Amino acid sequence: MSSIKIVADSTCDLSPELIRDYGITILPLNIVLDMTSYSDGEEISPDEIYVWAQANKRTPKTAAVAFDRALALVKGMKENQEEVIFIGISTEMSTTCNVMRLVKEELEYDRMFIIDSRNLSTGIGLQVLRAAQLAQEGRSAEEIVKEIEEARDKVRASFVVERLDYLAMGGRCSTVTALLGGKLNLKPRIEVSQGKMSAGRKYRGAQDKVIMKYVQDMRDNLLAADGHRVFITHSGCPDEVIRQVRDFLEGLEHFEDIRVTRAGGVISSHCGPGTLGVLYYEK
């Protein structure tokens, strides 16, 4: 019986420990500073990106998974008679899933499956971990793909940003641009739905207070969530703020597994420092 390999792109923002424990393979997207491209999570850190952005007064460009690298990876898996399930960032935000479809076509590999997560960050990560768990349980590739695709619209991904300029310059959330020119210092809750980002409720004030108000506003939804796992994912927030969010989630006495992860380079390039989100599956 062939084994199933779960492959994800670097925007899933899973920790090295989770990647190791679940046997997940990561393909990096690319971060482009001027004319130089860096592999996300391997050759550049989010903090280095922030320094560059500050010095250059603009955000980096990001690019999809490299075709040649993806081809080499999957070719090796095919030669080992391993089935491949790839779960990638929303096709509304990146061409990465399309790159993987070209890889499948090039290799003529019918045991490669590509899932558009319709999400980003640990909104992808939740799906990746569920797929890896199902693979460990001995489920077939077809069964895993069916279950992940049927449940993907139950993933709830949202976050609050401290700085609108990163999202506006990145162009991934058009509703943010209108807020940028305002003088009210509004900080929107960014929500992911059907693979796209939009601005929801708007907050005002210091980011630590905004983050806690955002989390407290989610209380009823969190209590109605799938209690197995919840992520706190941030792009560089003070430890005390993260601790307060974790304490709040623990106080709900609802989630079995509360995970804190730091967003990688691609996500950080588009949301900027000080962003925090709480991500989970709806029941």
C-alpha distance (Angstrom), angle and dihedral (degrees) to the residues before:
residue distance angle dihedral
M1 . . .
S2 3.79 . .
S3 3.79 118.7 .
I4 3.79 123.9 -121.4
K5 3.79 119.6 -122.6
I6 3.80 118.0 -156.0
V7 3.80 110.3 -149.6
A8 3.80 125.7 -175.9
D9 3.77 135.6 172.6
S10 3.79 122.5 -110.4
T11 3.80 94.3 -101.3
C12 3.83 89.7 76.6
D13 3.84 86.3 85.5
L14 3.80 95.7 -149.2
S15 3.80 118.3 160.9
P16 3.82 120.4 -108.3
E17 3.81 87.8 -111.8
L18 3.81 94.0 56.3
I19 3.81 91.7 44.3
R20 3.80 89.9 52.6
D21 3.80 97.3 42.0
Y22 3.81 93.8 50.3
G23 3.80 96.2 39.3
I24 3.80 94.2 -121.6
T25 3.81 122.5 166.8
I26 3.80 116.9 -142.4
L27 3.81 126.6 -152.2
P28 3.81 112.5 -163.6
L29 3.74 125.8 -131.1
N30 3.80 114.8 -144.1
I31 3.78 133.2 -107.3
V32 3.80 116.1 -153.3
L33 3.80 120.3 -154.0
D34 3.80 107.9 -175.7
M35 3.82 102.2 -49.5
T36 3.81 98.3 -22.2
S37 3.81 122.7 94.7
Y38 3.80 122.3 -153.0
S39 3.80 128.7 -168.3
D40 3.80 109.9 -115.5
G41 3.80 111.6 -112.8
E42 3.78 93.7 7.0
E43 3.79 110.7 59.3
I44 3.79 105.8 20.3
S45 3.80 137.5 30.4
P46 3.82 128.9 -140.9
D47 3.81 91.0 -114.1
E48 3.82 90.1 55.3
I49 3.79 88.3 50.9
Y50 3.81 91.3 53.1
V51 3.81 91.3 51.1
W52 3.81 90.5 51.3
A53 3.81 92.8 46.3
Q54 3.80 91.9 50.1
A55 3.79 92.6 48.6
N56 3.81 94.0 46.0
K57 3.81 97.9 36.9
R58 3.78 91.9 -130.8
T59 3.79 139.6 80.6
P60 3.80 124.3 -107.1
K61 3.77 123.1 -103.1
T62 3.79 118.3 -117.4
A63 3.79 129.3 -150.3
A64 3.78 136.7 -163.7
V65 3.79 126.9 -97.4
A66 3.81 110.0 -65.2
F67 3.82 112.4 -102.9
D68 3.82 95.4 -140.1
R69 3.80 93.2 51.1
A70 3.79 93.1 46.8
L71 3.80 91.0 46.6
A72 3.80 92.8 52.6
L73 3.80 92.0 48.5
V74 3.79 96.5 49.0
K75 3.80 92.7 41.0
G76 3.80 89.0 59.2
M77 3.79 91.0 48.8
K78 3.79 91.5 49.7
E79 3.80 91.0 50.4
N80 3.82 88.0 52.6
Q81 3.82 88.8 51.6
E82 3.79 90.9 -117.7
E83 3.77 120.6 151.7
V84 3.80 114.1 -129.9
I85 3.80 128.9 -144.6
F86 3.80 111.8 -175.5
I87 3.81 119.9 -166.9
G88 3.79 114.4 -170.1
I89 3.77 145.3 176.6
S90 3.80 117.2 -77.0
T91 3.78 114.6 -72.1
E92 3.82 86.2 -132.6
M93 3.82 87.6 67.8
S94 3.80 105.3 32.7
T95 3.80 142.8 13.5
T96 3.81 90.7 -131.6
C97 3.82 95.5 110.9
N98 3.80 88.9 50.1
V99 3.81 89.9 52.6
M100 3.80 88.5 54.0
R101 3.81 90.7 49.7
L102 3.81 88.5 55.0
V103 3.80 89.0 50.7
K104 3.79 90.5 52.5
E105 3.81 90.4 48.9
E106 3.80 93.1 47.3
L107 3.80 92.3 51.1
E108 3.81 93.7 38.6
Y109 3.80 86.1 -135.5
D110 3.79 112.0 165.7
R111 3.82 91.7 -180.0
M112 3.79 92.0 66.0
F113 3.81 116.2 95.9
I114 3.81 125.5 -168.1
I115 3.80 122.4 -156.8
D116 3.79 122.0 -168.4
S117 3.81 101.2 -146.7
R118 3.83 91.6 -158.5
N119 3.77 84.3 -142.0
L120 3.78 147.6 74.1
S121 3.81 140.7 -130.5
T122 3.79 114.5 0.5
G123 3.79 87.8 -11.9
I124 3.81 79.7 78.1
G125 3.80 91.7 36.6
L126 3.80 92.5 60.2
Q127 3.79 89.9 56.1
V128 3.80 93.0 45.1
L129 3.80 92.5 53.0
R130 3.80 92.1 47.0
A131 3.82 90.1 51.3
A132 3.81 91.4 48.4
Q133 3.80 90.7 50.1
L134 3.80 91.5 50.7
A135 3.81 90.1 49.4
Q136 3.81 89.8 52.1
E137 3.80 88.3 52.3
G138 3.77 89.8 57.7
R139 3.79 99.2 -108.1
S140 3.81 117.7 156.9
A141 3.79 121.3 -107.0
E142 3.80 91.0 -111.0
E143 3.79 91.6 51.7
I144 3.80 91.9 49.2
V145 3.81 93.7 48.9
K146 3.81 91.6 48.3
E147 3.80 93.4 50.0
I148 3.81 94.8 46.0
E149 3.80 94.0 47.0
E150 3.80 93.1 46.7
A151 3.81 91.6 52.0
R152 3.81 101.3 37.6
D153 3.80 94.5 94.6
K154 3.80 88.3 57.8
V155 3.81 91.1 66.5
R156 3.79 110.5 107.7
A157 3.79 112.9 -153.1
S158 3.78 123.3 173.2
F159 3.78 138.1 141.6
V160 3.78 142.7 175.8
V161 3.78 120.7 -124.8
E162 3.77 127.7 -148.3
R163 3.81 95.3 -156.8
L164 3.78 125.1 38.5
D165 3.80 95.7 -166.7
Y166 3.81 94.4 78.5
L167 3.82 93.7 53.2
A168 3.79 92.5 42.2
M169 3.82 94.7 50.2
G170 3.80 91.3 44.0
G171 3.80 89.4 57.4
R172 3.82 95.3 -145.4
C173 3.80 95.9 117.2
S174 3.80 113.1 42.8
T175 3.80 95.0 -176.3
V176 3.81 89.9 64.9
T177 3.80 94.4 62.8
A178 3.81 92.4 68.4
L179 3.80 90.6 54.8
L180 3.79 94.8 49.3
G181 3.78 96.0 75.7
G182 3.78 94.2 50.3
K183 3.78 124.8 104.5
L184 3.79 97.3 -143.2
N185 3.84 96.6 89.1
L186 3.79 91.1 -129.4
K187 3.78 119.0 -177.7
P188 3.80 112.1 -160.2
R189 3.75 128.9 -151.5
I190 3.80 103.5 -121.9
E191 3.79 113.0 -146.0
V192 3.79 129.5 -167.1
S193 3.79 117.3 -141.8
Q194 3.82 128.1 163.3
G195 3.77 89.3 -8.5
K196 3.79 96.2 -55.1
M197 3.81 133.8 102.5
S198 3.77 123.9 -129.7
A199 3.79 135.8 169.1
G200 3.79 116.0 -106.4
R201 3.79 129.7 169.4
K202 3.78 114.0 6.6
Y203 3.80 125.5 -138.0
R204 3.77 133.6 -167.5
G205 3.78 132.7 -155.8
A206 3.79 140.5 43.0
Q207 3.79 112.9 -9.1
D208 3.81 95.7 -121.0
K209 3.81 90.4 55.9
V210 3.82 91.2 43.4
I211 3.80 91.7 52.8
M212 3.79 93.5 51.6
K213 3.81 92.3 46.4
Y214 3.81 89.2 50.6
V215 3.81 91.9 51.4
Q216 3.81 93.7 44.4
D217 3.82 89.9 50.8
M218 3.81 87.7 58.3
R219 3.80 94.4 55.4
D220 3.82 98.4 108.9
N221 3.80 92.8 43.9
L222 3.79 91.4 48.2
L223 3.80 91.7 51.7
A224 3.81 88.5 52.4
A225 3.82 93.0 47.9
D226 3.78 129.2 105.2
G227 3.79 99.5 -82.7
H228 3.79 97.1 -147.4
R229 3.80 100.0 88.9
V230 3.78 142.2 -3.4
F231 3.79 129.5 -178.1
I232 3.77 129.9 -144.1
T233 3.79 102.7 -162.7
H234 3.78 122.5 -179.5
S235 3.78 139.4 173.6
G236 3.79 96.4 -140.4
C237 3.81 116.0 -38.1
P238 3.81 130.1 162.7
D239 3.80 114.4 -86.0
E240 3.79 90.7 -122.3
V241 3.81 92.2 57.8
I242 3.80 91.4 49.3
R243 3.80 90.1 48.2
Q244 3.80 91.5 52.4
V245 3.81 91.4 51.0
R246 3.80 91.0 48.3
D247 3.80 91.5 47.9
F248 3.79 89.6 52.3
L249 3.81 92.2 51.3
E250 3.80 91.9 46.2
G251 3.79 89.2 50.1
L252 3.79 90.1 60.4
E253 3.82 88.1 65.1
H254 3.80 88.8 -149.2
F255 3.82 109.4 104.6
E256 3.80 124.2 73.9
D257 3.80 94.6 -163.6
I258 3.82 123.6 31.9
R259 3.79 111.6 -175.7
V260 3.80 128.8 -170.8
T261 3.79 116.7 -156.6
R262 3.78 134.3 173.8
A263 3.79 115.6 -129.0
G264 3.79 115.3 -115.2
G265 3.77 129.4 -123.3
V266 3.79 100.3 -81.7
I267 3.80 95.7 49.3
S268 3.82 90.7 42.6
S269 3.82 90.4 50.6
H270 3.78 89.7 60.4
C271 3.81 102.7 37.0
G272 3.82 102.0 33.0
P273 3.81 128.9 -147.5
G274 3.79 122.7 -38.5
T275 3.81 96.6 36.8
L276 3.81 119.9 137.0
G277 3.78 132.4 179.4
V278 3.80 138.8 -179.5
L279 3.81 113.1 -144.8
Y280 3.80 130.7 -174.2
Y281 3.79 147.2 140.2
E282 3.78 119.8 -91.3
K283 3.80 113.3 -130.4
